[in-house]
Amino acid sequence: MVSPFNDVENAFCRVVDQTGKELARYKLTEQGSHTGIVISSLRRNNGNWDFTALGHACRGRTIDDMHSDIVSAVIR
């Protein structure tokens, strides 16, 4: 059984760059009864990488479970 984020006290996730600068931070406990989160998208653009923080809450245990949520979050 998978516990939703609101069952995990003080759960969070963050993304940092190579210098330790925080690029995104999500308080997972505040995501409610969801069990997954699409953290970000990373795209190659003219030789550079574009990082976009998303924070899209979804349900599922595996990437296969969350595939449609991931696609809809990234294609927005």
C-alpha positions in Angstrom: 0.0 0.0 0.0 1.2 3.5 -0.9 0.8 6.2 1.7 -0.3 9.6 0.4 2.0 12.6 1.0 -0.3 14.0 3.7 0.4 10.9 5.8 4.2 11.7 5.9 5.1 14.4 8.3 7.3 17.3 7.0 8.0 15.5 3.7 9.6 17.7 1.0 11.5 17.5 -2.2 14.0 20.0 -3.7 16.1 20.5 -6.8 19.5 22.2 -6.5 22.0 23.1 -9.2 25.7 22.3 -9.2 26.5 25.2 -6.8 23.8 24.1 -4.3 21.4 26.9 -5.3 17.8 25.7 -4.8 15.9 25.8 -8.0 12.6 24.3 -6.7 11.2 23.1 -3.4 7.9 21.3 -2.8 6.3 20.6 0.6 4.9 17.2 -0.2 2.8 17.0 3.0 0.8 19.9 1.6 0.0 17.9 -1.6 -2.9 16.1 0.1 -3.9 12.6 -0.8 -1.6 12.4 -3.8 1.2 9.9 -4.0 3.4 11.3 -6.8 4.7 14.6 -8.1 6.0 15.7 -11.5 8.9 17.8 -10.2 10.1 19.5 -13.4 10.8 19.4 -17.1 14.2 19.6 -18.6 14.5 20.4 -22.3 17.4 21.0 -24.7 17.0 24.3 -26.5 19.7 25.4 -29.0 22.5 23.7 -27.1 21.3 24.9 -23.7 19.2 23.2 -21.1 15.9 24.8 -20.0 14.7 23.8 -16.5 11.0 24.4 -15.6 9.7 23.7 -12.1 6.2 22.1 -12.4 5.1 20.8 -9.0 2.2 18.9 -10.5 0.7 16.5 -8.0 -0.5 13.1 -9.3 -1.4 9.6 -8.1 0.6 6.4 -8.7 3.5 4.3 -7.4 5.5 4.0 -10.6 6.3 6.1 -13.7 3.9 3.8 -15.6 1.1 4.6 -13.2 1.7 8.3 -13.6 2.5 8.4 -17.4 -0.6 10.3 -18.4 -0.2 12.9 -15.6 3.4 13.4 -16.6 2.6 13.9 -20.2 -0.2 16.4 -19.4 2.0 18.3 -17.0 4.9 18.6 -19.4 2.9 19.4 -22.5 1.0 22.3 -21.0 
